[in-house]
């Protein structure tokens, strides 16, 4: 692509309709700025719309302890990056201390879930509480017409109101983590990056000379340094690190472990059990007995699951849907009735504590938390 063609391409990508109820010149947009390239480009796109823009960053960690932490968000260096971008764009920027709220609603819940032998998703908890409840309320207090974020999802207005859809770039799609977004929240939220591929977002940042253009993406669990989530859980809930037995489905002891927090359903590595006829996987975690139950892959097969905390964004669809039970899993054909999810074919590695997100095509119909699973072996033929 030649220079002029590239410039025209970037210029076109920078024109975003924020679906405002009044002319942009009279409107105000609050942008959630984490200090990364995505939210920085959202702030730039909002500024180019002609609306008044206010950047807001939530400090979720102790500033001194977090300064210099790599691959995180909403921490010391990231706050400085957000401030620098706001200054470059000529927009107002405010930092609000939400450290205690984040600890109570996200970190403590994360540790509690692991202590219960479940596999939590802190990003969903963060969106449910700090980002799409507290931050949204803050944006309203600031008199904003909408709150814009850097999430890769699409918001479309359908015949019954706003709908949530997968991002155009499947490699960046974050719709799984936003299943708990309510209809009221969706009416107020905007996701300008949902139709853009990530390389184009970085090109826009470079074209606008934003210093974060080549900044690495933040890790999934932003508050876990070096990916050692077990150490975080052990610090918050020491009892979760107590050792126990590794047993098979009959209760036969095969080995010992150093704590349930080191295991998740479907895990194969780290069991340190030798001399078995076939590979073994974690089938179930029992926090009451501190036992890790293992078995062959066939024992991981799940026919369905019972969900709790169901959030429904559709209009009552139940047939012809797909369910996604892990963030990196492919959506699988399924049926949903009441709180029961049934897969057309057995699914593997379905873990209590994770989310089951329901789709109809690209549209997010809703979802819920997996409370318990139904082993395929117990389902009548």
Short mmCIF file of the C-alpha atoms (twelve columns), coordinates in Angstrom:
data_MODEL
# 
_entry.id   MODEL 
# 
loop_
_atom_site.group_PDB 
_atom_site.id 
_atom_site.type_symbol 
_atom_site.label_atom_id 
_atom_site.label_alt_id 
_atom_site.label_comp_id 
_atom_site.label_asym_id 
_atom_site.label_seq_id 
_atom_site.Cartn_x 
_atom_site.Cartn_y 
_atom_site.Cartn_z 
_atom_site.pdbx_PDB_model_num 
ATOM 1   C CA . UNK A 1   0.000   0.000   0.000  1 
ATOM 2   C CA . UNK A 2   1.444   3.358   -1.053 1 
ATOM 3   C CA . UNK A 3   1.897   6.286   1.327  1 
ATOM 4   C CA . UNK A 4   -1.185  8.172   0.155  1 
ATOM 5   C CA . UNK A 5   -3.329  5.029   0.177  1 
ATOM 6   C CA . UNK A 6   -2.131  4.149   3.665  1 
ATOM 7   C CA . UNK A 7   -2.872  7.663   4.902  1 
ATOM 8   C CA . UNK A 8   -6.381  7.503   3.463  1 
ATOM 9   C CA . UNK A 9   -6.882  4.062   5.026  1 
ATOM 10  C CA . UNK A 10  -5.830  5.300   8.464  1 
ATOM 11  C CA . UNK A 11  -7.919  8.445   8.126  1 
ATOM 12  C CA . UNK A 12  -10.982 6.364   7.350  1 
ATOM 13  C CA . UNK A 13  -10.361 4.075   10.318 1 
ATOM 14  C CA . UNK A 14  -10.179 7.094   12.616 1 
ATOM 15  C CA . UNK A 15  -13.752 8.161   11.820 1 
ATOM 16  C CA . UNK A 16  -15.930 6.488   14.435 1 
ATOM 17  C CA . UNK A 17  -19.630 6.968   15.081 1 
ATOM 18  C CA . UNK A 18  -20.066 7.037   18.852 1 
ATOM 19  C CA . UNK A 19  -23.861 6.887   18.496 1 
ATOM 20  C CA . UNK A 20  -24.426 10.026  20.559 1 
ATOM 21  C CA . UNK A 21  -27.918 11.356  21.241 1 
ATOM 22  C CA . UNK A 22  -26.813 14.931  20.563 1 
ATOM 23  C CA . UNK A 23  -24.284 16.636  18.253 1 
ATOM 24  C CA . UNK A 24  -20.688 15.734  19.085 1 
ATOM 25  C CA . UNK A 25  -19.793 19.374  19.678 1 
ATOM 26  C CA . UNK A 26  -22.294 19.395  22.559 1 
ATOM 27  C CA . UNK A 27  -21.453 15.939  23.926 1 
ATOM 28  C CA . UNK A 28  -19.024 14.577  26.493 1 
ATOM 29  C CA . UNK A 29  -17.314 11.175  26.279 1 
ATOM 30  C CA . UNK A 30  -15.539 9.536   29.195 1 
ATOM 31  C CA . UNK A 31  -12.820 7.080   28.145 1 
ATOM 32  C CA . UNK A 32  -11.514 4.344   30.439 1 
ATOM 33  C CA . UNK A 33  -7.739  4.668   30.022 1 
ATOM 34  C CA . UNK A 34  -5.586  1.803   31.348 1 
ATOM 35  C CA . UNK A 35  -2.346  3.134   29.904 1 
ATOM 36  C CA . UNK A 36  -2.231  0.639   27.053 1 
ATOM 37  C CA . UNK A 37  -2.384  1.186   23.308 1 
ATOM 38  C CA . UNK A 38  -6.043  0.126   22.941 1 
ATOM 39  C CA . UNK A 39  -7.591  2.568   25.383 1 
ATOM 40  C CA . UNK A 40  -5.187  5.289   24.228 1 
ATOM 41  C CA . UNK A 41  -6.420  4.929   20.637 1 
ATOM 42  C CA . UNK A 42  -10.019 5.002   21.881 1 
ATOM 43  C CA . UNK A 43  -9.265  8.323   23.583 1 
ATOM 44  C CA . UNK A 44  -7.762  9.621   20.334 1 
ATOM 45  C CA . UNK A 45  -10.787 8.503   18.291 1 
ATOM 46  C CA . UNK A 46  -13.124 10.140  20.802 1 
ATOM 47  C CA . UNK A 47  -11.154 13.387  20.643 1 
ATOM 48  C CA . UNK A 48  -11.321 13.379  16.835 1 
ATOM 49  C CA . UNK A 49  -15.113 13.056  16.992 1 
ATOM 50  C CA . UNK A 50  -15.379 16.641  18.193 1 
ATOM 51  C CA . UNK A 51  -16.839 15.776  21.588 1 
ATOM 52  C CA . UNK A 52  -15.366 16.872  24.880 1 
ATOM 53  C CA . UNK A 53  -13.295 13.954  26.151 1 
ATOM 54  C CA . UNK A 54  -12.314 13.069  29.704 1 
ATOM 55  C CA . UNK A 55  -9.859  10.275  30.318 1 
ATOM 56  C CA . UNK A 56  -10.298 8.312   33.541 1 
ATOM 57  C CA . UNK A 57  -7.804  5.842   34.995 1 
ATOM 58  C CA . UNK A 58  -8.527  3.665   37.991 1 
ATOM 59  C CA . UNK A 59  -5.534  2.995   40.221 1 
ATOM 60  C CA . UNK A 60  -5.965  -0.631  41.243 1 
ATOM 61  C CA . UNK A 61  -2.633  -1.238  42.964 1 
ATOM 62  C CA . UNK A 62  -0.382  0.575   45.394 1 
ATOM 63  C CA . UNK A 63  1.397   3.134   43.229 1 
ATOM 64  C CA . UNK A 64  4.850   2.681   44.738 1 
ATOM 65  C CA . UNK A 65  4.748   -1.111  44.699 1 
ATOM 66  C CA . UNK A 66  3.436   -1.244  41.152 1 
ATOM 67  C CA . UNK A 67  5.799   1.265   39.551 1 
ATOM 68  C CA . UNK A 68  7.956   -0.574  37.061 1 
ATOM 69  C CA . UNK A 69  5.724   -3.623  36.948 1 
ATOM 70  C CA . UNK A 70  5.708   -4.946  33.408 1 
ATOM 71  C CA . UNK A 71  2.703   -6.314  31.489 1 
ATOM 72  C CA . UNK A 72  0.066   -5.048  33.911 1 
ATOM 73  C CA . UNK A 73  -2.659  -2.426  33.704 1 
ATOM 74  C CA . UNK A 74  -3.966  0.288   35.999 1 
ATOM 75  C CA . UNK A 75  -0.688  0.467   37.929 1 
ATOM 76  C CA . UNK A 76  2.152   2.975   38.398 1 
ATOM 77  C CA . UNK A 77  3.855   3.098   35.009 1 
ATOM 78  C CA . UNK A 78  0.560   2.574   33.213 1 
ATOM 79  C CA . UNK A 79  -0.973  5.564   34.978 1 
ATOM 80  C CA . UNK A 80  1.951   7.686   33.827 1 
ATOM 81  C CA . UNK A 81  1.476   6.419   30.252 1 
ATOM 82  C CA . UNK A 82  -2.232  7.308   30.348 1 
ATOM 83  C CA . UNK A 83  -1.396  10.783  31.620 1 
ATOM 84  C CA . UNK A 84  1.153   11.266  28.847 1 
ATOM 85  C CA . UNK A 85  -1.333  10.200  26.165 1 
ATOM 86  C CA . UNK A 86  -3.997  12.527  27.554 1 
ATOM 87  C CA . UNK A 87  -1.513  15.395  27.487 1 
ATOM 88  C CA . UNK A 88  -0.587  14.541  23.891 1 
ATOM 89  C CA . UNK A 89  -4.265  14.571  22.890 1 
ATOM 90  C CA . UNK A 90  -5.065  17.704  24.882 1 
ATOM 91  C CA . UNK A 91  -7.835  16.079  26.930 1 
ATOM 92  C CA . UNK A 92  -8.578  16.153  30.636 1 
ATOM 93  C CA . UNK A 93  -7.419  13.158  32.655 1 
ATOM 94  C CA . UNK A 94  -8.225  12.020  36.173 1 
ATOM 95  C CA . UNK A 95  -6.934  9.179   38.337 1 
ATOM 96  C CA . UNK A 96  -9.194  7.603   40.958 1 
ATOM 97  C CA . UNK A 97  -8.001  5.286   43.729 1 
ATOM 98  C CA . UNK A 98  -9.986  2.044   43.590 1 
ATOM 99  C CA . UNK A 99  -7.376  -0.201  45.193 1 
ATOM 100 C CA . UNK A 100 -9.525  -1.363  48.132 1 
ATOM 101 C CA . UNK A 101 -12.563 -1.918  45.913 1 
ATOM 102 C CA . UNK A 102 -10.478 -3.968  43.467 1 
ATOM 103 C CA . UNK A 103 -8.996  -6.040  46.274 1 
ATOM 104 C CA . UNK A 104 -12.401 -6.817  47.785 1 
ATOM 105 C CA . UNK A 105 -14.347 -7.514  44.586 1 
ATOM 106 C CA . UNK A 106 -11.667 -9.110  42.412 1 
ATOM 107 C CA . UNK A 107 -8.544  -10.334 44.236 1 
ATOM 108 C CA . UNK A 108 -10.310 -11.723 47.323 1 
ATOM 109 C CA . UNK A 109 -12.962 -13.379 45.171 1 
ATOM 110 C CA . UNK A 110 -10.245 -14.873 42.977 1 
ATOM 111 C CA . UNK A 111 -8.520  -16.383 46.022 1 
ATOM 112 C CA . UNK A 112 -11.801 -17.622 47.524 1 
ATOM 113 C CA . UNK A 113 -12.737 -19.418 44.311 1 
ATOM 114 C CA . UNK A 114 -9.394  -21.217 44.092 1 
ATOM 115 C CA . UNK A 115 -9.702  -22.183 47.762 1 
ATOM 116 C CA . UNK A 116 -13.055 -23.806 46.852 1 
ATOM 117 C CA . UNK A 117 -11.427 -25.885 44.122 1 
ATOM 118 C CA . UNK A 118 -12.902 -23.760 41.350 1 
ATOM 119 C CA . UNK A 119 -11.305 -21.977 38.382 1 
ATOM 120 C CA . UNK A 120 -12.179 -18.263 38.511 1 
ATOM 121 C CA . UNK A 121 -12.044 -15.614 35.792 1 
ATOM 122 C CA . UNK A 122 -10.968 -12.355 37.470 1 
ATOM 123 C CA . UNK A 123 -11.345 -10.322 34.269 1 
ATOM 124 C CA . UNK A 124 -15.107 -10.948 34.304 1 
ATOM 125 C CA . UNK A 125 -15.309 -10.030 37.991 1 
ATOM 126 C CA . UNK A 126 -13.407 -6.822  37.280 1 
ATOM 127 C CA . UNK A 127 -15.770 -5.914  34.440 1 
ATOM 128 C CA . UNK A 128 -18.800 -6.740  36.598 1 
ATOM 129 C CA . UNK A 129 -17.718 -4.592  39.501 1 
ATOM 130 C CA . UNK A 130 -14.959 -2.035  39.107 1 
ATOM 131 C CA . UNK A 131 -15.143 -1.273  35.389 1 
ATOM 132 C CA . UNK A 132 -18.775 -1.596  34.338 1 
ATOM 133 C CA . UNK A 133 -20.410 -0.661  37.624 1 
ATOM 134 C CA . UNK A 134 -18.178 1.764   39.505 1 
ATOM 135 C CA . UNK A 135 -16.532 3.362   36.473 1 
ATOM 136 C CA . UNK A 136 -19.817 3.601   34.616 1 
ATOM 137 C CA . UNK A 137 -21.377 5.345   37.606 1 
ATOM 138 C CA . UNK A 138 -18.404 7.694   37.729 1 
ATOM 139 C CA . UNK A 139 -18.868 8.552   34.046 1 
ATOM 140 C CA . UNK A 140 -22.513 9.399   34.686 1 
ATOM 141 C CA . UNK A 141 -21.504 11.632  37.588 1 
ATOM 142 C CA . UNK A 142 -19.176 13.465  35.203 1 
ATOM 143 C CA . UNK A 143 -22.146 14.132  32.919 1 
ATOM 144 C CA . UNK A 144 -20.890 11.952  30.072 1 
ATOM 145 C CA . UNK A 145 -23.090 10.875  27.187 1 
ATOM 146 C CA . UNK A 146 -21.297 7.511   27.102 1 
ATOM 147 C CA . UNK A 147 -18.366 5.532   28.468 1 
ATOM 148 C CA . UNK A 148 -15.922 4.271   25.822 1 
ATOM 149 C CA . UNK A 149 -13.473 1.414   26.446 1 
ATOM 150 C CA . UNK A 150 -10.770 -0.413  24.508 1 
ATOM 151 C CA . UNK A 151 -12.457 -3.826  24.568 1 
ATOM 152 C CA . UNK A 152 -12.557 -5.765  21.307 1 
ATOM 153 C CA . UNK A 153 -16.296 -6.338  20.968 1 
ATOM 154 C CA . UNK A 154 -18.976 -4.775  18.793 1 
ATOM 155 C CA . UNK A 155 -22.088 -2.977  19.961 1 
ATOM 156 C CA . UNK A 156 -24.899 -2.960  17.414 1 
ATOM 157 C CA . UNK A 157 -28.339 -1.428  17.733 1 
ATOM 158 C CA . UNK A 158 -30.962 -4.034  16.825 1 
ATOM 159 C CA . UNK A 159 -34.764 -3.897  16.677 1 
ATOM 160 C CA . UNK A 160 -34.953 -4.413  20.461 1 
ATOM 161 C CA . UNK A 161 -32.078 -2.149  21.441 1 
ATOM 162 C CA . UNK A 162 -28.283 -2.465  21.706 1 
ATOM 163 C CA . UNK A 163 -26.766 -5.891  21.108 1 
ATOM 164 C CA . UNK A 164 -23.332 -7.260  22.007 1 
ATOM 165 C CA . UNK A 165 -21.418 -9.028  19.215 1 
ATOM 166 C CA . UNK A 166 -18.038 -10.652 18.748 1 
ATOM 167 C CA . UNK A 167 -15.200 -8.481  17.503 1 
ATOM 168 C CA . UNK A 168 -14.419 -8.462  13.785 1 
ATOM 169 C CA . UNK A 169 -10.911 -9.738  14.601 1 
ATOM 170 C CA . UNK A 170 -11.432 -13.246 16.093 1 
ATOM 171 C CA . UNK A 171 -7.895  -13.266 17.480 1 
ATOM 172 C CA . UNK A 172 -8.740  -10.259 19.669 1 
ATOM 173 C CA . UNK A 173 -12.374 -10.957 20.522 1 
ATOM 174 C CA . UNK A 174 -13.145 -10.308 24.212 1 
ATOM 175 C CA . UNK A 175 -16.876 -10.990 24.200 1 
ATOM 176 C CA . UNK A 176 -16.441 -14.028 26.480 1 
ATOM 177 C CA . UNK A 177 -15.276 -11.726 29.274 1 
ATOM 178 C CA . UNK A 178 -18.205 -9.331  28.854 1 
ATOM 179 C CA . UNK A 179 -21.124 -11.780 29.081 1 
ATOM 180 C CA . UNK A 180 -22.242 -10.230 32.399 1 
ATOM 181 C CA . UNK A 181 -22.743 -6.777  30.846 1 
ATOM 182 C CA . UNK A 182 -26.338 -5.745  31.491 1 
ATOM 183 C CA . UNK A 183 -28.737 -4.217  28.969 1 
ATOM 184 C CA . UNK A 184 -28.638 -0.921  30.861 1 
ATOM 185 C CA . UNK A 185 -24.841 -0.874  30.811 1 
ATOM 186 C CA . UNK A 186 -24.720 -1.804  27.126 1 
ATOM 187 C CA . UNK A 187 -26.954 1.160   26.288 1 
ATOM 188 C CA . UNK A 188 -24.321 3.468   27.789 1 
ATOM 189 C CA . UNK A 189 -21.107 1.740   26.700 1 
ATOM 190 C CA . UNK A 190 -19.206 2.191   23.431 1 
ATOM 191 C CA . UNK A 191 -16.513 -0.086  21.963 1 
ATOM 192 C CA . UNK A 192 -14.826 1.777   19.066 1 
ATOM 193 C CA . UNK A 193 -12.207 -0.940  18.411 1 
ATOM 194 C CA . UNK A 194 -14.629 -3.815  17.840 1 
ATOM 195 C CA . UNK A 195 -14.450 -3.554  14.074 1 
ATOM 196 C CA . UNK A 196 -10.668 -3.054  13.835 1 
ATOM 197 C CA . UNK A 197 -7.765  -5.527  13.723 1 
ATOM 198 C CA . UNK A 198 -5.069  -4.994  16.366 1 
ATOM 199 C CA . UNK A 199 -2.287  -4.158  13.839 1 
ATOM 200 C CA . UNK A 200 -4.419  -1.291  12.517 1 
ATOM 201 C CA . UNK A 201 -4.941  0.016   16.047 1 
ATOM 202 C CA . UNK A 202 -1.178  0.139   16.531 1 
ATOM 203 C CA . UNK A 203 -0.798  1.871   13.139 1 
ATOM 204 C CA . UNK A 204 -3.262  4.535   14.269 1 
ATOM 205 C CA . UNK A 205 -1.276  5.028   17.477 1 
ATOM 206 C CA . UNK A 206 1.947   5.409   15.494 1 
ATOM 207 C CA . UNK A 207 0.329   7.825   13.058 1 
ATOM 208 C CA . UNK A 208 -0.784  9.970   15.986 1 
ATOM 209 C CA . UNK A 209 2.668   9.708   17.600 1 
ATOM 210 C CA . UNK A 210 1.345   8.107   20.769 1 
ATOM 211 C CA . UNK A 211 4.248   6.821   22.866 1 
ATOM 212 C CA . UNK A 212 2.377   3.601   23.728 1 
ATOM 213 C CA . UNK A 213 2.045   2.488   20.087 1 
ATOM 214 C CA . UNK A 214 4.395   -0.467  20.572 1 
ATOM 215 C CA . UNK A 215 3.719   -1.116  24.243 1 
ATOM 216 C CA . UNK A 216 3.209   -4.871  24.937 1 
ATOM 217 C CA . UNK A 217 -0.297  -6.060  25.715 1 
ATOM 218 C CA . UNK A 218 -1.140  -6.589  29.369 1 
ATOM 219 C CA . UNK A 219 -1.378  -10.144 30.663 1 
ATOM 220 C CA . UNK A 220 -4.783  -11.718 31.296 1 
ATOM 221 C CA . UNK A 221 -4.517  -11.745 35.085 1 
ATOM 222 C CA . UNK A 222 -3.097  -8.292  35.577 1 
ATOM 223 C CA . UNK A 223 -2.500  -8.503  39.344 1 
ATOM 224 C CA . UNK A 224 -0.464  -11.736 39.185 1 
ATOM 225 C CA . UNK A 225 3.268   -11.033 38.761 1 
ATOM 226 C CA . UNK A 226 5.118   -13.531 36.573 1 
ATOM 227 C CA . UNK A 227 1.951   -15.596 36.140 1 
ATOM 228 C CA . UNK A 228 2.390   -17.243 39.567 1 
ATOM 229 C CA . UNK A 229 -1.279  -17.114 40.599 1 
ATOM 230 C CA . UNK A 230 -0.755  -19.857 43.200 1 
ATOM 231 C CA . UNK A 231 1.584   -17.557 45.152 1 
ATOM 232 C CA . UNK A 232 -1.052  -14.808 45.164 1 
ATOM 233 C CA . UNK A 233 -3.753  -17.185 46.393 1 
ATOM 234 C CA . UNK A 234 -1.454  -18.633 49.067 1 
ATOM 235 C CA . UNK A 235 -0.751  -15.134 50.361 1 
ATOM 236 C CA . UNK A 236 -4.427  -14.174 50.543 1 
ATOM 237 C CA . UNK A 237 -5.794  -17.583 51.603 1 
ATOM 238 C CA . UNK A 238 -2.923  -19.628 53.142 1 
ATOM 239 C CA . UNK A 239 -5.234  -22.567 53.911 1 
ATOM 240 C CA . UNK A 240 -5.627  -23.170 50.165 1 
ATOM 241 C CA . UNK A 241 -1.963  -24.199 49.949 1 
ATOM 242 C CA . UNK A 242 -2.280  -27.194 52.263 1 
ATOM 243 C CA . UNK A 243 -1.046  -30.526 50.811 1 
ATOM 244 C CA . UNK A 244 -3.244  -33.535 50.141 1 
ATOM 245 C CA . UNK A 245 -3.692  -36.731 48.169 1 
ATOM 246 C CA . UNK A 246 -3.974  -37.403 44.455 1 
ATOM 247 C CA . UNK A 247 -6.491  -40.193 43.899 1 
ATOM 248 C CA . UNK A 248 -8.252  -41.918 41.025 1 
ATOM 249 C CA . UNK A 249 -12.027 -42.217 40.609 1 
ATOM 250 C CA . UNK A 250 -12.193 -45.164 43.016 1 
ATOM 251 C CA . UNK A 251 -10.335 -43.294 45.751 1 
ATOM 252 C CA . UNK A 252 -7.058  -45.184 45.294 1 
ATOM 253 C CA . UNK A 253 -4.157  -42.972 46.358 1 
ATOM 254 C CA . UNK A 254 -1.685  -42.374 43.518 1 
ATOM 255 C CA . UNK A 255 0.426   -39.603 44.978 1 
ATOM 256 C CA . UNK A 256 0.605   -36.371 46.958 1 
ATOM 257 C CA . UNK A 257 0.211   -32.711 46.001 1 
ATOM 258 C CA . UNK A 258 1.315   -29.399 47.512 1 
ATOM 259 C CA . UNK A 259 -2.071  -27.656 47.413 1 
ATOM 260 C CA . UNK A 260 -5.264  -27.537 45.337 1 
ATOM 261 C CA . UNK A 261 -4.324  -24.061 44.113 1 
ATOM 262 C CA . UNK A 262 -1.752  -25.630 41.778 1 
ATOM 263 C CA . UNK A 263 -4.403  -27.512 39.779 1 
ATOM 264 C CA . UNK A 264 -7.361  -26.913 37.488 1 
ATOM 265 C CA . UNK A 265 -9.780  -29.295 35.805 1 
ATOM 266 C CA . UNK A 266 -8.292  -30.707 32.588 1 
ATOM 267 C CA . UNK A 267 -4.687  -30.185 33.715 1 
ATOM 268 C CA . UNK A 268 -2.190  -32.887 32.821 1 
ATOM 269 C CA . UNK A 269 1.209   -31.483 33.719 1 
ATOM 270 C CA . UNK A 270 2.493   -31.197 37.261 1 
ATOM 271 C CA . UNK A 271 0.826   -34.324 38.636 1 
ATOM 272 C CA . UNK A 272 4.173   -36.109 39.004 1 
ATOM 273 C CA . UNK A 273 2.579   -39.555 38.876 1 
ATOM 274 C CA . UNK A 274 4.536   -42.212 37.069 1 
ATOM 275 C CA . UNK A 275 3.946   -45.793 36.051 1 
ATOM 276 C CA . UNK A 276 0.407   -45.318 34.721 1 
ATOM 277 C CA . UNK A 277 -0.981  -47.169 31.704 1 
ATOM 278 C CA . UNK A 278 -2.321  -43.960 30.110 1 
ATOM 279 C CA . UNK A 279 -2.018  -40.202 30.628 1 
ATOM 280 C CA . UNK A 280 -3.988  -38.849 33.581 1 
ATOM 281 C CA . UNK A 281 -5.806  -35.529 33.839 1 
ATOM 282 C CA . UNK A 282 -7.331  -33.582 36.708 1 
ATOM 283 C CA . UNK A 283 -10.996 -34.564 36.650 1 
ATOM 284 C CA . UNK A 284 -12.211 -32.956 39.868 1 
ATOM 285 C CA . UNK A 285 -10.968 -30.996 42.884 1 
ATOM 286 C CA . UNK A 286 -12.398 -31.750 46.322 1 
ATOM 287 C CA . UNK A 287 -11.647 -28.892 48.763 1 
ATOM 288 C CA . UNK A 288 -13.251 -30.688 51.748 1 
ATOM 289 C CA . UNK A 289 -10.835 -33.619 51.583 1 
ATOM 290 C CA . UNK A 290 -8.088  -31.624 49.805 1 
ATOM 291 C CA . UNK A 291 -8.015  -34.370 47.167 1 
ATOM 292 C CA . UNK A 292 -7.114  -33.995 43.500 1 
ATOM 293 C CA . UNK A 293 -9.110  -36.594 41.569 1 
ATOM 294 C CA . UNK A 294 -7.493  -37.739 38.327 1 
ATOM 295 C CA . UNK A 295 -8.464  -40.035 35.488 1 
ATOM 296 C CA . UNK A 296 -8.062  -40.725 31.753 1 
ATOM 297 C CA . UNK A 297 -9.199  -38.117 29.258 1 
ATOM 298 C CA . UNK A 298 -12.526 -39.900 28.733 1 
ATOM 299 C CA . UNK A 299 -13.501 -39.006 32.305 1 
ATOM 300 C CA . UNK A 300 -13.258 -35.307 31.426 1 
ATOM 301 C CA . UNK A 301 -16.161 -35.600 28.995 1 
ATOM 302 C CA . UNK A 302 -19.079 -33.423 30.082 1 
ATOM 303 C CA . UNK A 303 -22.639 -33.592 28.725 1 
ATOM 304 C CA . UNK A 304 -23.922 -30.421 30.366 1 
ATOM 305 C CA . UNK A 305 -23.623 -27.926 33.176 1 
ATOM 306 C CA . UNK A 306 -25.767 -26.044 35.653 1 
ATOM 307 C CA . UNK A 307 -25.287 -22.276 35.568 1 
ATOM 308 C CA . UNK A 308 -25.774 -19.554 38.173 1 
ATOM 309 C CA . UNK A 309 -25.755 -15.763 37.977 1 
ATOM 310 C CA . UNK A 310 -27.279 -15.933 34.499 1 
ATOM 311 C CA . UNK A 311 -27.321 -12.676 32.553 1 
ATOM 312 C CA . UNK A 312 -29.533 -12.709 29.486 1 
ATOM 313 C CA . UNK A 313 -29.009 -10.165 26.698 1 
ATOM 314 C CA . UNK A 314 -31.144 -11.904 24.069 1 
ATOM 315 C CA . UNK A 315 -34.893 -12.006 23.630 1 
ATOM 316 C CA . UNK A 316 -35.529 -15.506 24.916 1 
ATOM 317 C CA . UNK A 317 -33.721 -17.626 22.326 1 
ATOM 318 C CA . UNK A 318 -33.048 -21.192 23.455 1 
ATOM 319 C CA . UNK A 319 -32.479 -23.240 20.272 1 
ATOM 320 C CA . UNK A 320 -29.726 -23.015 17.684 1 
ATOM 321 C CA . UNK A 321 -27.182 -21.477 20.011 1 
ATOM 322 C CA . UNK A 322 -23.529 -22.141 20.738 1 
ATOM 323 C CA . UNK A 323 -21.775 -22.164 24.092 1 
ATOM 324 C CA . UNK A 324 -18.214 -21.178 24.869 1 
ATOM 325 C CA . UNK A 325 -16.946 -22.653 28.149 1 
ATOM 326 C CA . UNK A 326 -13.388 -21.285 28.156 1 
ATOM 327 C CA . UNK A 327 -11.963 -18.071 26.764 1 
ATOM 328 C CA . UNK A 328 -9.830  -19.926 24.193 1 
ATOM 329 C CA . UNK A 329 -12.360 -22.670 23.410 1 
ATOM 330 C CA . UNK A 330 -14.333 -22.880 20.179 1 
ATOM 331 C CA . UNK A 331 -18.086 -22.324 20.604 1 
ATOM 332 C CA . UNK A 332 -19.923 -25.657 20.706 1 
ATOM 333 C CA . UNK A 333 -23.537 -26.360 19.643 1 
ATOM 334 C CA . UNK A 334 -25.743 -26.548 22.720 1 
ATOM 335 C CA . UNK A 335 -29.246 -26.159 24.160 1 
ATOM 336 C CA . UNK A 336 -30.243 -24.042 27.134 1 
ATOM 337 C CA . UNK A 337 -33.285 -24.379 29.357 1 
ATOM 338 C CA . UNK A 338 -33.784 -22.710 32.722 1 
ATOM 339 C CA . UNK A 339 -30.329 -22.946 34.276 1 
ATOM 340 C CA . UNK A 340 -29.302 -26.115 32.451 1 
ATOM 341 C CA . UNK A 341 -26.877 -26.106 29.538 1 
ATOM 342 C CA . UNK A 342 -26.671 -29.265 27.408 1 
ATOM 343 C CA . UNK A 343 -24.019 -29.841 24.755 1 
ATOM 344 C CA . UNK A 344 -24.870 -31.594 21.494 1 
ATOM 345 C CA . UNK A 345 -21.570 -33.488 21.835 1 
ATOM 346 C CA . UNK A 346 -19.430 -34.017 24.956 1 
ATOM 347 C CA . UNK A 347 -17.143 -31.144 25.924 1 
ATOM 348 C CA . UNK A 348 -13.816 -31.543 27.696 1 
ATOM 349 C CA . UNK A 349 -12.117 -29.489 30.419 1 
ATOM 350 C CA . UNK A 350 -15.295 -27.774 31.627 1 
ATOM 351 C CA . UNK A 351 -14.530 -26.405 35.093 1 
ATOM 352 C CA . UNK A 352 -16.780 -25.037 37.852 1 
ATOM 353 C CA . UNK A 353 -16.018 -21.359 38.374 1 
ATOM 354 C CA . UNK A 354 -15.531 -20.690 34.681 1 
ATOM 355 C CA . UNK A 355 -18.191 -19.009 32.549 1 
ATOM 356 C CA . UNK A 356 -20.427 -20.467 29.878 1 
ATOM 357 C CA . UNK A 357 -21.204 -17.790 27.315 1 
ATOM 358 C CA . UNK A 358 -24.052 -18.276 24.867 1 
ATOM 359 C CA . UNK A 359 -23.981 -17.066 21.256 1 
ATOM 360 C CA . UNK A 360 -26.317 -16.898 18.298 1 
ATOM 361 C CA . UNK A 361 -23.993 -16.332 15.369 1 
ATOM 362 C CA . UNK A 362 -21.807 -13.401 16.378 1 
ATOM 363 C CA . UNK A 363 -24.262 -12.126 18.951 1 
ATOM 364 C CA . UNK A 364 -23.755 -12.665 22.680 1 
ATOM 365 C CA . UNK A 365 -27.068 -13.878 24.085 1 
ATOM 366 C CA . UNK A 366 -25.770 -13.937 27.646 1 
ATOM 367 C CA . UNK A 367 -24.193 -16.468 29.940 1 
ATOM 368 C CA . UNK A 368 -23.605 -17.583 33.499 1 
ATOM 369 C CA . UNK A 369 -21.165 -19.159 35.930 1 
ATOM 370 C CA . UNK A 370 -20.599 -22.905 35.807 1 
ATOM 371 C CA . UNK A 371 -21.676 -24.298 39.177 1 
ATOM 372 C CA . UNK A 372 -21.466 -28.006 38.452 1 
ATOM 373 C CA . UNK A 373 -21.066 -30.295 35.474 1 
ATOM 374 C CA . UNK A 374 -22.809 -33.457 34.295 1 
ATOM 375 C CA . UNK A 375 -20.309 -36.176 33.289 1 
ATOM 376 C CA . UNK A 376 -21.101 -37.679 29.900 1 
ATOM 377 C CA . UNK A 377 -20.789 -41.167 31.411 1 
ATOM 378 C CA . UNK A 378 -23.802 -40.446 33.647 1 
ATOM 379 C CA . UNK A 379 -26.029 -39.259 30.821 1 
ATOM 380 C CA . UNK A 380 -28.537 -41.830 29.471 1 
ATOM 381 C CA . UNK A 381 -27.950 -42.800 25.846 1 
# 
